[in-house]
Amino acid sequence: MKVLVFGDTHGIDDFSYLEELAKDADMILCLGDITFFMSDIDAILEGLSLFAEKMKKPFLITHGNHEYDLDVFIEDYPSLIYLHEEVFEYNGVCVIGHGGAGFSRREPRVQSFFDTVYSSISFDQKSVVWLFHAPPHKTVDFRPDWGYCGSITRRELIEKYAPSLVVAGHIHDAIGTQVQVNTTHVVNPGPGGMLIEIHSKMNSTSMSSSTTSTK
């Protein structure tokens, strides 16, 4: 399966620039920060909805730190699937979404959610993708002025549960970064997006395509 991942688009409402990557994807994931603190949210969701309808494939989105009550707004756009503290399964791939946050190092709620999910669901025969907004520590979270500023909790969860792929953003300086944490591939795709191939066996991913221009 191939997934198109993107986010941190901050005000873009025409997503036709992603169509070339999206045509080869089986599923589309957006990691949030689609607005500047909710400005023009309806126009942006309309643009995302038109994009999703044209591509005719599952479109999952979580919220960034610039969004609030996104689940309420998104109710008017049935082609968009809001994924926060939820699990979505499609063709043998499970996507676990957890949006929001920013620079917290320790996150008890995130810890509790993932421990609960993994204690109640068996992912042995499935590939697993985590859709974050905030990045895990020492992955795709480096800022020249701050150093690594991501969540230690999320990093420890990756080491504990070893998902196939983790998608995260928030740190614009790290857009385009890809790293491995043991067998887990972690990417910060940015607004240009990345096309990722996820093989049928858990913990086996490969980069299929990379960033496209947003201009």
Backbone as JSON Lines, residues from 0, in Angstrom:
{"i":0,"aa":"M","n":[0.83,-1.19,0.0],"ca":[0.0,0.0,0.0],"c":[0.87,1.25,0.0]}
{"i":1,"aa":"K","n":[0.41,2.28,-0.7],"ca":[1.1,3.56,-0.71],"c":[0.23,4.62,-0.06]}
{"i":2,"aa":"V","n":[0.84,5.44,0.79],"ca":[0.12,6.52,1.45],"c":[0.79,7.85,1.15]}
{"i":3,"aa":"L","n":[-0.03,8.85,0.85],"ca":[0.46,10.22,0.71],"c":[0.33,10.88,2.06]}
{"i":4,"aa":"V","n":[1.42,11.44,2.56],"ca":[1.41,12.11,3.86],"c":[1.84,13.56,3.67]}
{"i":5,"aa":"F","n":[1.14,14.48,4.35],"ca":[1.5,15.9,4.24],"c":[0.9,16.65,5.41]}
{"i":6,"aa":"G","n":[1.28,17.91,5.58],"ca":[0.72,18.74,6.63],"c":[1.45,20.06,6.76]}
{"i":7,"aa":"D","n":[1.12,20.82,7.79],"ca":[1.7,22.15,8.02],"c":[1.51,23.04,6.79]}
{"i":8,"aa":"T","n":[0.31,22.98,6.22],"ca":[0.03,23.76,5.01],"c":[-0.37,25.19,5.31]}
{"i":9,"aa":"H","n":[-0.79,25.49,6.53],"ca":[-1.0,26.85,7.03],"c":[-1.62,27.8,6.01]}
{"i":10,"aa":"G","n":[-2.9,27.61,5.74],"ca":[-3.64,28.57,4.93],"c":[-3.85,28.18,3.48]}
{"i":11,"aa":"I","n":[-3.16,27.17,3.0],"ca":[-3.38,26.71,1.63],"c":[-4.79,26.15,1.5]}
{"i":12,"aa":"D","n":[-5.52,26.54,0.45],"ca":[-6.86,26.0,0.26],"c":[-7.05,25.35,-1.12]}
{"i":13,"aa":"D","n":[-6.0,25.32,-1.91],"ca":[-6.04,24.63,-3.21],"c":[-4.96,23.54,-3.17]}
{"i":14,"aa":"F","n":[-5.4,22.3,-3.16],"ca":[-4.47,21.18,-3.0],"c":[-4.23,20.4,-4.29]}
{"i":15,"aa":"S","n":[-4.51,21.06,-5.4],"ca":[-4.31,20.4,-6.69],"c":[-2.83,20.09,-6.94]}
{"i":16,"aa":"Y","n":[-1.94,20.8,-6.27],"ca":[-0.5,20.56,-6.46],"c":[-0.09,19.18,-5.95]}
{"i":17,"aa":"L","n":[-0.94,18.56,-5.11],"ca":[-0.64,17.23,-4.57],"c":[-1.21,16.09,-5.42]}
{"i":18,"aa":"E","n":[-1.95,16.43,-6.46],"ca":[-2.65,15.39,-7.22],"c":[-1.7,14.39,-7.87]}
{"i":19,"aa":"E","n":[-0.55,14.85,-8.32],"ca":[0.39,13.94,-9.0],"c":[0.86,12.84,-8.05]}
{"i":20,"aa":"L","n":[1.18,13.22,-6.81],"ca":[1.56,12.21,-5.82],"c":[0.35,11.38,-5.4]}
{"i":21,"aa":"A","n":[-0.79,12.04,-5.25],"ca":[-1.97,11.36,-4.72],"c":[-2.52,10.29,-5.66]}
{"i":22,"aa":"K","n":[-2.3,10.46,-6.95],"ca":[-2.88,9.5,-7.9],"c":[-2.31,8.1,-7.71]}
{"i":23,"aa":"D","n":[-1.1,8.0,-7.14],"ca":[-0.47,6.7,-6.9],"c":[-0.68,6.21,-5.47]}
{"i":24,"aa":"A","n":[-1.38,6.98,-4.66],"ca":[-1.6,6.61,-3.25],"c":[-2.89,5.82,-3.1]}
{"i":25,"aa":"D","n":[-2.91,4.96,-2.08],"ca":[-4.12,4.24,-1.71],"c":[-4.87,4.94,-0.58]}
{"i":26,"aa":"M","n":[-4.17,5.8,0.13],"ca":[-4.74,6.5,1.27],"c":[-3.97,7.8,1.45]}
{"i":27,"aa":"I","n":[-4.64,8.82,2.0],"ca":[-4.04,10.13,2.2],"c":[-4.13,10.5,3.68]}
{"i":28,"aa":"L","n":[-3.01,10.96,4.24],"ca":[-2.95,11.34,5.66],"c":[-2.47,12.78,5.78]}
{"i":29,"aa":"C","n":[-3.21,13.58,6.56],"ca":[-2.82,14.98,6.81],"c":[-2.6,15.16,8.3]}
{"i":30,"aa":"L","n":[-1.44,15.69,8.67],"ca":[-1.03,15.79,10.09],"c":[-1.42,17.09,10.77]}
{"i":31,"aa":"G","n":[-2.24,17.91,10.13],"ca":[-2.74,19.11,10.79],"c":[-1.93,20.36,10.54]}
{"i":32,"aa":"D","n":[-2.25,21.4,11.32],"ca":[-1.77,22.77,11.07],"c":[-2.1,23.18,9.64]}
{"i":33,"aa":"I","n":[-3.38,23.02,9.31],"ca":[-3.86,23.43,7.99],"c":[-4.22,24.91,7.98]}
{"i":34,"aa":"T","n":[-4.3,25.53,9.18],"ca":[-4.7,26.94,9.3],"c":[-3.63,27.74,10.03]}
{"i":35,"aa":"F","n":[-3.88,29.05,10.11],"ca":[-3.2,29.9,11.08],"c":[-4.23,30.21,12.16]}
{"i":36,"aa":"F","n":[-4.23,29.4,13.22],"ca":[-5.15,29.56,14.34],"c":[-6.6,29.72,13.87]}
{"i":37,"aa":"M","n":[-7.02,28.77,13.02],"ca":[-8.39,28.58,12.55],"c":[-8.84,29.61,11.53]}
{"i":38,"aa":"S","n":[-7.98,30.48,11.1],"ca":[-8.36,31.46,10.08],"c":[-8.72,30.74,8.78]}
{"i":39,"aa":"D","n":[-9.85,31.14,8.17],"ca":[-10.31,30.6,6.88],"c":[-10.52,29.08,6.93]}
{"i":40,"aa":"I","n":[-10.94,28.56,8.08],"ca":[-11.07,27.12,8.23],"c":[-12.06,26.51,7.23]}
{"i":41,"aa":"D","n":[-13.19,27.19,6.99],"ca":[-14.19,26.62,6.08],"c":[-13.66,26.53,4.65]}
{"i":42,"aa":"A","n":[-12.98,27.56,4.19],"ca":[-12.42,27.53,2.83],"c":[-11.36,26.44,2.7]}
{"i":43,"aa":"I","n":[-10.57,26.25,3.74],"ca":[-9.51,25.24,3.71],"c":[-10.11,23.83,3.73]}
{"i":44,"aa":"L","n":[-11.09,23.6,4.59],"ca":[-11.73,22.3,4.62],"c":[-12.48,22.01,3.31]}
{"i":45,"aa":"E","n":[-13.05,23.04,2.71],"ca":[-13.68,22.87,1.41],"c":[-12.66,22.43,0.37]}
{"i":46,"aa":"G","n":[-11.47,23.07,0.4],"ca":[-10.41,22.68,-0.52],"c":[-9.93,21.26,-0.3]}
{"i":47,"aa":"L","n":[-9.77,20.88,0.96],"ca":[-9.37,19.51,1.27],"c":[-10.44,18.51,0.84]}
{"i":48,"aa":"S","n":[-11.7,18.88,1.07],"ca":[-12.8,18.01,0.7],"c":[-12.86,17.8,-0.81]}
{"i":49,"aa":"L","n":[-12.7,18.85,-1.58],"ca":[-12.69,18.73,-3.03],"c":[-11.55,17.84,-3.5]}
{"i":50,"aa":"F","n":[-10.4,18.0,-2.88],"ca":[-9.24,17.17,-3.19],"c":[-9.53,15.71,-2.89]}
{"i":51,"aa":"A","n":[-10.08,15.44,-1.7],"ca":[-10.4,14.07,-1.31],"c":[-11.43,13.44,-2.24]}
{"i":52,"aa":"E","n":[-12.45,14.21,-2.62],"ca":[-13.49,13.69,-3.5],"c":[-12.93,13.37,-4.89]}
{"i":53,"aa":"K","n":[-12.03,14.2,-5.35],"ca":[-11.44,13.96,-6.66],"c":[-10.55,12.73,-6.66]}
{"i":54,"aa":"M","n":[-9.81,12.51,-5.57],"ca":[-8.88,11.38,-5.49],"c":[-9.6,10.05,-5.22]}
{"i":55,"aa":"K","n":[-10.79,10.14,-4.59],"ca":[-11.61,8.94,-4.34],"c":[-10.86,7.85,-3.56]}
{"i":56,"aa":"K","n":[-10.26,8.25,-2.45],"ca":[-9.57,7.3,-1.57],"c":[-9.66,7.83,-0.14]}
{"i":57,"aa":"P","n":[-9.49,6.97,0.86],"ca":[-9.63,7.44,2.24],"c":[-8.7,8.61,2.56]}
{"i":58,"aa":"F","n":[-9.27,9.63,3.17],"ca":[-8.53,10.83,3.54],"c":[-8.67,11.02,5.05]}
{"i":59,"aa":"L","n":[-7.56,10.82,5.78],"ca":[-7.55,10.94,7.23],"c":[-6.81,12.21,7.64]}
{"i":60,"aa":"I","n":[-7.38,12.92,8.6],"ca":[-6.75,14.15,9.06],"c":[-6.85,14.25,10.57]}
{"i":61,"aa":"T","n":[-5.77,14.7,11.2],"ca":[-5.8,15.04,12.61],"c":[-5.52,16.53,12.75]}
{"i":62,"aa":"H","n":[-5.68,17.06,13.94],"ca":[-5.52,18.5,14.13],"c":[-4.1,18.84,14.56]}
{"i":63,"aa":"G","n":[-3.68,20.05,14.23],"ca":[-2.41,20.56,14.7],"c":[-2.62,21.49,15.89]}
{"i":64,"aa":"N","n":[-1.56,22.11,16.35],"ca":[-1.69,23.05,17.46],"c":[-2.39,24.34,17.05]}
{"i":65,"aa":"H","n":[-2.54,24.56,15.74],"ca":[-3.27,25.74,15.26],"c":[-4.77,25.5,15.15]}
{"i":66,"aa":"E","n":[-5.22,24.27,15.37],"ca":[-6.65,23.96,15.23],"c":[-7.28,23.56,16.56]}
{"i":67,"aa":"Y","n":[-8.55,23.91,16.71],"ca":[-9.35,23.45,17.83],"c":[-10.75,23.12,17.31]}
{"i":68,"aa":"D","n":[-11.4,22.18,17.97],"ca":[-12.75,21.74,17.58],"c":[-12.81,21.34,16.1]}
{"i":69,"aa":"L","n":[-11.71,20.79,15.59],"ca":[-11.71,20.41,14.18],"c":[-12.74,19.32,13.9]}
{"i":70,"aa":"D","n":[-13.0,18.47,14.89],"ca":[-13.99,17.42,14.71],"c":[-15.38,17.99,14.45]}
{"i":71,"aa":"V","n":[-15.68,19.14,15.05],"ca":[-16.98,19.79,14.84],"c":[-17.07,20.37,13.43]}
{"i":72,"aa":"F","n":[-16.06,21.08,13.02],"ca":[-16.06,21.7,11.69],"c":[-16.1,20.64,10.58]}
{"i":73,"aa":"I","n":[-15.43,19.54,10.82],"ca":[-15.26,18.53,9.77],"c":[-16.53,17.72,9.54]}
{"i":74,"aa":"E","n":[-17.5,17.84,10.46],"ca":[-18.76,17.12,10.29],"c":[-19.47,17.5,8.99]}
{"i":75,"aa":"D","n":[-19.23,18.7,8.49],"ca":[-19.87,19.16,7.26],"c":[-19.15,18.67,6.0]}
{"i":76,"aa":"Y","n":[-18.07,17.9,6.19],"ca":[-17.27,17.44,5.04],"c":[-17.07,15.93,5.15]}
{"i":77,"aa":"P","n":[-18.05,15.16,4.69],"ca":[-18.02,13.7,4.88],"c":[-16.89,12.98,4.17]}
{"i":78,"aa":"S","n":[-16.23,13.63,3.22],"ca":[-15.11,12.98,2.54],"c":[-13.84,13.01,3.39]}
{"i":79,"aa":"L","n":[-13.85,13.77,4.5],"ca":[-12.69,13.87,5.39],"c":[-12.96,13.08,6.66]}
{"i":80,"aa":"I","n":[-12.02,12.25,7.06],"ca":[-12.15,11.42,8.26],"c":[-11.24,11.98,9.34]}
{"i":81,"aa":"Y","n":[-11.84,12.49,10.42],"ca":[-11.06,13.05,11.52],"c":[-10.54,11.91,12.4]}
{"i":82,"aa":"L","n":[-9.22,11.93,12.66],"ca":[-8.61,10.83,13.41],"c":[-7.78,11.38,14.56]}
{"i":83,"aa":"H","n":[-8.38,11.37,15.74],"ca":[-7.67,11.76,16.96],"c":[-8.11,10.81,18.07]}
{"i":84,"aa":"E","n":[-7.14,10.14,18.67],"ca":[-7.4,9.12,19.67],"c":[-8.38,8.08,19.13]}
{"i":85,"aa":"E","n":[-8.13,7.7,17.88],"ca":[-8.93,6.69,17.2],"c":[-8.01,5.82,16.34]}
{"i":86,"aa":"V","n":[-8.54,4.66,15.93],"ca":[-7.82,3.74,15.05],"c":[-8.66,3.53,13.79]}
{"i":87,"aa":"F","n":[-8.03,3.64,12.63],"ca":[-8.69,3.43,11.35],"c":[-7.97,2.32,10.6]}
{"i":88,"aa":"E","n":[-8.71,1.31,10.16],"ca":[-8.1,0.2,9.44],"c":[-8.56,0.18,7.99]}
{"i":89,"aa":"Y","n":[-7.61,-0.04,7.09],"ca":[-7.92,-0.08,5.66],"c":[-6.94,-1.01,4.96]}
{"i":90,"aa":"N","n":[-7.47,-2.07,4.37],"ca":[-6.65,-3.0,3.58],"c":[-5.41,-3.49,4.33]}
{"i":91,"aa":"G","n":[-5.59,-3.86,5.59],"ca":[-4.5,-4.44,6.36],"c":[-3.54,-3.44,6.97]}
{"i":92,"aa":"V","n":[-3.83,-2.14,6.83],"ca":[-3.01,-1.11,7.46],"c":[-3.86,-0.4,8.51]}
{"i":93,"aa":"C","n":[-3.35,-0.3,9.73],"ca":[-4.03,0.4,10.81],"c":[-3.35,1.74,11.05]}
{"i":94,"aa":"V","n":[-4.14,2.82,11.02],"ca":[-3.64,4.16,11.3],"c":[-4.17,4.59,12.65]}
{"i":95,"aa":"I","n":[-3.26,4.97,13.54],"ca":[-3.62,5.46,14.87],"c":[-3.32,6.95,14.91]}
{"i":96,"aa":"G","n":[-4.35,7.74,15.17],"ca":[-4.18,9.19,15.14],"c":[-4.13,9.82,16.51]}
{"i":97,"aa":"H","n":[-3.23,10.8,16.66],"ca":[-3.19,11.61,17.88],"c":[-2.67,12.99,17.51]}
{"i":98,"aa":"G","n":[-3.57,13.96,17.45],"ca":[-3.2,15.28,16.98],"c":[-2.83,16.25,18.09]}
{"i":99,"aa":"G","n":[-2.67,17.51,17.68],"ca":[-2.41,18.58,18.62],"c":[-1.03,18.52,19.25]}
{"i":100,"aa":"A","n":[-0.93,19.17,20.42],"ca":[0.31,19.27,21.19],"c":[1.32,20.16,20.47]}
{"i":101,"aa":"G","n":[2.53,20.2,21.01],"ca":[3.53,21.09,20.45],"c":[4.91,20.79,20.97]}
{"i":102,"aa":"F","n":[5.23,21.31,22.16],"ca":[6.58,21.18,22.68],"c":[6.63,20.45,24.02]}
{"i":103,"aa":"S","n":[5.56,19.73,24.36],"ca":[5.58,18.99,25.63],"c":[6.57,17.83,25.54]}
{"i":104,"aa":"R","n":[7.35,17.65,26.58],"ca":[8.3,16.54,26.62],"c":[7.67,15.27,27.18]}
{"i":105,"aa":"R","n":[6.86,15.42,28.21],"ca":[6.19,14.27,28.82],"c":[4.68,14.43,28.65]}
{"i":106,"aa":"E","n":[4.02,13.38,28.15],"ca":[2.61,13.45,27.82],"c":[1.86,12.23,28.37]}
{"i":107,"aa":"P","n":[1.41,12.3,29.61],"ca":[0.72,11.15,30.23],"c":[-0.51,10.7,29.45]}
{"i":108,"aa":"R","n":[-1.25,11.64,28.87],"ca":[-2.46,11.25,28.12],"c":[-2.1,10.44,26.88]}
{"i":109,"aa":"V","n":[-1.05,10.84,26.19],"ca":[-0.61,10.1,25.01],"c":[-0.14,8.71,25.42]}
{"i":110,"aa":"Q","n":[0.62,8.65,26.5],"ca":[1.1,7.36,27.03],"c":[-0.08,6.44,27.33]}
{"i":111,"aa":"S","n":[-1.07,6.97,28.04],"ca":[-2.22,6.17,28.43],"c":[-3.01,5.69,27.22]}
{"i":112,"aa":"F","n":[-3.2,6.57,26.24],"ca":[-3.96,6.2,25.05],"c":[-3.3,5.05,24.31]}
{"i":113,"aa":"F","n":[-2.01,5.16,24.04],"ca":[-1.33,4.11,23.26],"c":[-1.23,2.8,24.05]}
{"i":114,"aa":"D","n":[-0.98,2.89,25.33],"ca":[-0.94,1.66,26.14],"c":[-2.31,0.97,26.13]}
{"i":115,"aa":"T","n":[-3.38,1.74,26.19],"ca":[-4.72,1.17,26.14],"c":[-5.01,0.53,24.79]}
{"i":116,"aa":"V","n":[-4.64,1.22,23.7],"ca":[-4.87,0.68,22.36],"c":[-4.13,-0.63,22.17]}
{"i":117,"aa":"Y","n":[-2.86,-0.65,22.55],"ca":[-2.05,-1.85,22.31],"c":[-2.39,-3.0,23.26]}
{"i":118,"aa":"S","n":[-3.05,-2.69,24.36],"ca":[-3.49,-3.76,25.25],"c":[-4.82,-4.36,24.82]}
{"i":119,"aa":"S","n":[-5.53,-3.65,23.94],"ca":[-6.87,-4.11,23.55],"c":[-6.97,-4.57,22.1]}
{"i":120,"aa":"I","n":[-5.98,-4.23,21.28],"ca":[-6.01,-4.59,19.86],"c":[-4.72,-5.32,19.52]}
{"i":121,"aa":"S","n":[-4.82,-6.41,18.77],"ca":[-3.64,-7.12,18.28],"c":[-3.29,-6.63,16.88]}
{"i":122,"aa":"F","n":[-2.07,-6.16,16.71],"ca":[-1.61,-5.68,15.42],"c":[-0.61,-6.63,14.77]}
{"i":123,"aa":"D","n":[-0.54,-7.86,15.24],"ca":[0.51,-8.79,14.82],"c":[0.58,-8.98,13.31]}
{"i":124,"aa":"Q","n":[-0.55,-9.05,12.63],"ca":[-0.57,-9.32,11.2],"c":[-0.83,-8.07,10.37]}
{"i":125,"aa":"K","n":[-0.68,-6.9,10.98],"ca":[-1.0,-5.66,10.28],"c":[0.18,-4.69,10.32]}
{"i":126,"aa":"S","n":[0.26,-3.85,9.31],"ca":[1.18,-2.73,9.36],"c":[0.51,-1.59,10.1]}
{"i":127,"aa":"V","n":[1.28,-0.86,10.9],"ca":[0.71,0.18,11.74],"c":[1.38,1.52,11.44]}
{"i":128,"aa":"V","n":[0.55,2.54,11.25],"ca":[1.01,3.91,11.02],"c":[0.5,4.79,12.15]}
{"i":129,"aa":"W","n":[1.37,5.6,12.71],"ca":[0.95,6.59,13.7],"c":[0.91,7.95,13.03]}
{"i":130,"aa":"L","n":[-0.25,8.59,13.11],"ca":[-0.43,9.94,12.55],"c":[-0.41,10.94,13.69]}
{"i":131,"aa":"F","n":[0.72,11.61,13.84],"ca":[0.91,12.65,14.86],"c":[0.91,14.03,14.22]}
{"i":132,"aa":"H","n":[0.74,15.05,15.06],"ca":[1.18,16.39,14.66],"c":[2.52,16.68,15.32]}
{"i":133,"aa":"A","n":[2.58,16.54,16.63],"ca":[3.82,16.81,17.36],"c":[4.81,15.67,17.17]}
{"i":134,"aa":"P","n":[6.09,15.99,17.01],"ca":[7.08,14.96,16.71],"c":[7.66,14.28,17.95]}
{"i":135,"aa":"P","n":[8.14,13.06,17.79],"ca":[8.89,12.37,18.85],"c":[10.29,12.98,19.0]}
{"i":136,"aa":"H","n":[10.86,12.82,20.18],"ca":[12.18,13.37,20.5],"c":[13.28,12.71,19.67]}
{"i":137,"aa":"K","n":[14.22,13.53,19.23],"ca":[15.4,13.1,18.47],"c":[15.02,12.28,17.23]}
{"i":138,"aa":"T","n":[14.06,12.83,16.49],"ca":[13.67,12.22,15.21],"c":[13.61,13.31,14.15]}
{"i":139,"aa":"V","n":[12.41,13.87,13.97],"ca":[12.21,14.91,12.96],"c":[11.84,16.22,13.67]}
{"i":140,"aa":"D","n":[12.56,16.52,14.75],"ca":[12.2,17.61,15.65],"c":[13.34,18.59,15.92]}
{"i":141,"aa":"F","n":[14.32,18.66,15.03],"ca":[15.49,19.5,15.3],"c":[15.27,20.93,14.83]}
{"i":142,"aa":"R","n":[15.49,21.87,15.75],"ca":[15.49,23.3,15.42],"c":[16.88,23.85,15.7]}
{"i":143,"aa":"P","n":[17.46,24.62,14.78],"ca":[18.81,25.15,15.01],"c":[18.95,25.96,16.29]}
{"i":144,"aa":"D","n":[17.85,26.66,16.69],"ca":[17.93,27.5,17.88],"c":[17.66,26.74,19.18]}
{"i":145,"aa":"W","n":[16.97,25.61,19.09],"ca":[16.59,24.86,20.29],"c":[17.21,23.48,20.39]}
{"i":146,"aa":"G","n":[17.67,22.95,19.29],"ca":[18.08,21.55,19.27],"c":[16.86,20.65,19.12]}
{"i":147,"aa":"Y","n":[16.95,19.42,19.63],"ca":[15.83,18.48,19.54],"c":[14.78,18.87,20.58]}
{"i":148,"aa":"C","n":[13.56,19.11,20.13],"ca":[12.54,19.68,21.01],"c":[11.25,18.86,21.03]}
{"i":149,"aa":"G","n":[11.29,17.62,20.55],"ca":[10.09,16.8,20.48],"c":[9.78,16.07,21.78]}
{"i":150,"aa":"S","n":[8.72,15.26,21.71],"ca":[8.18,14.56,22.87],"c":[8.99,13.31,23.21]}
{"i":151,"aa":"I","n":[9.49,13.27,24.44],"ca":[10.19,12.08,24.92],"c":[9.21,10.91,25.04]}
{"i":152,"aa":"T","n":[8.0,11.2,25.49],"ca":[6.98,10.15,25.6],"c":[6.76,9.46,24.27]}
{"i":153,"aa":"R","n":[6.61,10.22,23.21],"ca":[6.34,9.64,21.88],"c":[7.54,8.81,21.4]}
{"i":154,"aa":"R","n":[8.73,9.28,21.69],"ca":[9.93,8.52,21.32],"c":[9.95,7.17,22.05]}
{"i":155,"aa":"E","n":[9.66,7.19,23.33],"ca":[9.65,5.95,24.1],"c":[8.55,4.99,23.62]}
{"i":156,"aa":"L","n":[7.43,5.53,23.21],"ca":[6.35,4.7,22.68],"c":[6.75,4.02,21.37]}
{"i":157,"aa":"I","n":[7.48,4.73,20.53],"ca":[7.99,4.13,19.29],"c":[8.9,2.95,19.62]}
{"i":158,"aa":"E","n":[9.82,3.16,20.57],"ca":[10.76,2.11,20.94],"c":[10.03,0.92,21.57]}
{"i":159,"aa":"K","n":[8.91,1.17,22.23],"ca":[8.15,0.11,22.9],"c":[7.3,-0.69,21.91]}
{"i":160,"aa":"Y","n":[6.62,0.0,20.99],"ca":[5.62,-0.66,20.15],"c":[6.03,-0.85,18.69]}
{"i":161,"aa":"A","n":[7.06,-0.16,18.23],"ca":[7.64,-0.37,16.9],"c":[6.62,-0.35,15.76]}
{"i":162,"aa":"P","n":[5.92,0.77,15.56],"ca":[5.04,0.86,14.39],"c":[5.86,0.86,13.11]}
{"i":163,"aa":"S","n":[5.21,0.62,12.0],"ca":[5.92,0.65,10.72],"c":[6.37,2.06,10.35]}
{"i":164,"aa":"L","n":[5.45,3.01,10.53],"ca":[5.67,4.37,10.06],"c":[5.1,5.35,11.06]}
{"i":165,"aa":"V","n":[5.83,6.43,11.33],"ca":[5.32,7.54,12.13],"c":[5.4,8.81,11.29]}
{"i":166,"aa":"V","n":[4.26,9.48,11.16],"ca":[4.18,10.75,10.44],"c":[4.02,11.86,11.46]}
{"i":167,"aa":"A","n":[4.88,12.87,11.42],"ca":[4.81,13.98,12.36],"c":[5.29,15.25,11.68]}
{"i":168,"aa":"G","n":[4.91,16.39,12.24],"ca":[5.3,17.67,11.66],"c":[5.63,18.67,12.73]}
{"i":169,"aa":"H","n":[4.99,19.85,12.63],"ca":[5.08,20.92,13.63],"c":[6.39,21.7,13.56]}
{"i":170,"aa":"I","n":[7.51,21.02,13.41],"ca":[8.81,21.7,13.37],"c":[9.16,21.98,11.91]}
{"i":171,"aa":"H","n":[8.97,23.22,11.5],"ca":[9.16,23.56,10.09],"c":[10.62,23.43,9.66]}
{"i":172,"aa":"D","n":[11.54,23.64,10.59],"ca":[12.96,23.5,10.25],"c":[13.31,22.08,9.83]}
{"i":173,"aa":"A","n":[12.49,21.12,10.26],"ca":[12.79,19.71,10.0],"c":[11.98,19.13,8.84]}
{"i":174,"aa":"I","n":[11.25,19.97,8.12],"ca":[10.46,19.47,6.99],"c":[11.36,18.76,5.99]}
{"i":175,"aa":"G","n":[10.92,17.6,5.56],"ca":[11.69,16.78,4.63],"c":[12.61,15.78,5.31]}
{"i":176,"aa":"T","n":[12.71,15.84,6.63],"ca":[13.57,14.93,7.37],"c":[12.94,13.54,7.46]}
{"i":177,"aa":"Q","n":[13.8,12.51,7.33],"ca":[13.39,11.13,7.5],"c":[14.45,10.42,8.34]}
{"i":178,"aa":"V","n":[14.01,9.68,9.35],"ca":[14.96,8.96,10.2],"c":[14.4,7.58,10.51]}
{"i":179,"aa":"Q","n":[15.28,6.7,10.95],"ca":[14.9,5.38,11.44],"c":[15.07,5.33,12.95]}
{"i":180,"aa":"V","n":[14.07,4.82,13.64],"ca":[14.19,4.49,15.06],"c":[14.01,2.98,15.13]}
{"i":181,"aa":"N","n":[15.12,2.29,15.2],"ca":[15.11,0.83,15.08],"c":[14.43,0.44,13.76]}
{"i":182,"aa":"T","n":[13.29,-0.22,13.79],"ca":[12.63,-0.63,12.55],"c":[11.54,0.34,12.1]}
{"i":183,"aa":"T","n":[11.36,1.44,12.83],"ca":[10.31,2.41,12.52],"c":[10.85,3.55,11.67]}
{"i":184,"aa":"H","n":[10.13,3.84,10.58],"ca":[10.47,4.96,9.71],"c":[9.68,6.18,10.18]}
{"i":185,"aa":"V","n":[10.36,7.3,10.45],"ca":[9.72,8.53,10.92],"c":[9.97,9.62,9.89]}
{"i":186,"aa":"V","n":[8.88,10.31,9.49],"ca":[9.01,11.35,8.46],"c":[8.29,12.62,8.89]}
{"i":187,"aa":"N","n":[8.84,13.75,8.45],"ca":[8.2,15.05,8.57],"c":[8.0,15.55,7.13]}
{"i":188,"aa":"P","n":[6.8,15.32,6.54],"ca":[6.65,15.54,5.1],"c":[6.46,16.99,4.69]}
{"i":189,"aa":"G","n":[5.93,17.84,5.58],"ca":[5.66,19.21,5.22],"c":[4.54,19.34,4.2]}
{"i":190,"aa":"P","n":[4.3,20.55,3.72],"ca":[3.19,20.79,2.79],"c":[3.39,20.15,1.43]}
{"i":191,"aa":"G","n":[4.64,19.89,1.04],"ca":[4.91,19.29,-0.26],"c":[4.56,17.83,-0.35]}
{"i":192,"aa":"G","n":[4.46,17.17,0.81],"ca":[4.03,15.78,0.85],"c":[5.1,14.77,0.5]}
{"i":193,"aa":"M","n":[4.89,13.54,0.93],"ca":[5.72,12.39,0.59],"c":[4.81,11.21,0.3]}
{"i":194,"aa":"L","n":[5.22,10.4,-0.63],"ca":[4.51,9.17,-0.94],"c":[5.31,8.02,-0.35]}
{"i":195,"aa":"I","n":[4.7,7.29,0.58],"ca":[5.38,6.22,1.3],"c":[4.75,4.89,0.94]}
{"i":196,"aa":"E","n":[5.59,3.91,0.65],"ca":[5.09,2.56,0.41],"c":[5.21,1.76,1.7]}
{"i":197,"aa":"I","n":[4.09,1.16,2.1],"ca":[4.05,0.33,3.29],"c":[3.79,-1.09,2.85]}
{"i":198,"aa":"H","n":[4.73,-1.97,3.12],"ca":[4.57,-3.36,2.74],"c":[3.61,-4.07,3.68]}
{"i":199,"aa":"S","n":[3.16,-5.23,3.28],"ca":[2.11,-5.93,4.02],"c":[2.56,-6.39,5.4]}
{"i":200,"aa":"K","n":[3.84,-6.58,5.59],"ca":[4.35,-7.01,6.88],"c":[4.7,-5.81,7.74]}
{"i":201,"aa":"M","n":[4.33,-5.83,9.01],"ca":[4.65,-4.74,9.91],"c":[6.14,-4.47,9.95]}
{"i":202,"aa":"N","n":[6.47,-3.17,10.12],"ca":[7.85,-2.7,10.27],"c":[8.66,-2.83,9.0]}
{"i":203,"aa":"S","n":[8.01,-2.74,7.85],"ca":[8.74,-2.74,6.59],"c":[8.19,-1.65,5.71]}
{"i":204,"aa":"T","n":[8.89,-0.51,5.64],"ca":[8.44,0.61,4.83],"c":[9.58,1.08,3.95]}
{"i":205,"aa":"S","n":[9.21,1.7,2.84],"ca":[10.23,2.27,1.97],"c":[9.71,3.54,1.35]}
{"i":206,"aa":"M","n":[10.6,4.51,1.1],"ca":[10.21,5.74,0.49],"c":[9.98,5.54,-1.0]}
{"i":207,"aa":"S","n":[8.79,5.91,-1.47],"ca":[8.46,5.73,-2.87],"c":[8.63,7.01,-3.67]}
{"i":208,"aa":"S","n":[8.38,8.15,-3.04],"ca":[8.53,9.44,-3.7],"c":[8.69,10.47,-2.63]}
{"i":209,"aa":"S","n":[9.08,11.68,-3.01],"ca":[9.35,12.67,-1.98],"c":[8.58,13.95,-2.25]}
{"i":210,"aa":"T","n":[9.14,15.05,-1.81],"ca":[8.42,16.3,-1.76],"c":[8.09,16.84,-3.14]}
{"i":211,"aa":"T","n":[6.89,17.42,-3.23],"ca":[6.51,18.16,-4.42],"c":[6.35,19.63,-4.03]}
{"i":212,"aa":"S","n":[6.43,20.52,-4.98],"ca":[6.37,21.95,-4.7],"c":[4.96,22.38,-4.34]}
{"i":213,"aa":"T","n":[4.85,23.34,-3.41],"ca":[3.54,23.89,-3.07],"c":[3.24,25.14,-3.87]}
{"i":214,"aa":"K","n":[4.14,25.53,-4.75],"ca":[3.94,26.77,-5.52],"c":[3.32,26.48,-6.87]}
